[in-house]
Amino acid sequence: MIVALIIACEVGFWVLLALALAVRYLLNKRRASVVLLLCEPLLELVLFVVTAIDLKNGAEPSWEHGVAALYIGFTVGYGHYMISWLDGHAAHRLAGGPKPPGPPKYGLARARHEGRLWTRTLVAVGVALALLQLAVWYVGDDGNVDSLRSFQWIALRAAGIHGLVALAYTIWPKKEPDAPQDGDRESRYAKERSGR
């Protein structure tokens, strides 16, 4: 049941987001789109409440409860980022707005970008860890909480791996390729034409 609800929440997230963007850019109703976007957190609240009720009714803590906590954490950490990204692309495609810039590709700017993403991962993991710990305390000594504890370790490992990736961009920044000089390009073109 929890897995079906997670899937329903994910589908609901994208449906609400698509509706909100359509209402904003096709119908030009900004307030209505904000109301639709404010419904997004209700999906996570429903998932949280249903998961808590499931545990209260005596369900054995399982991987489904762990996935629910990770899903809620991810939505809290990355939800606003994803909505903003999609809003920029919708404004470009549907309302003639400027094309949103992509993430930086090189140097310190890329390292800062990766660091900001890692901060979002830390928020997501923090929320998931807190929810999992609340579930552990809620179940108490009456049930087996090993699966909940294993998901706490999964969340911590994900934060650690992402942290190492972000750190790698700082230690070994990707360098911008040298732009070819006009003379170089012309001489290369001349060589290609002459068959050398």
Disulfide bonds with the S-S distance in Angstrom:
none
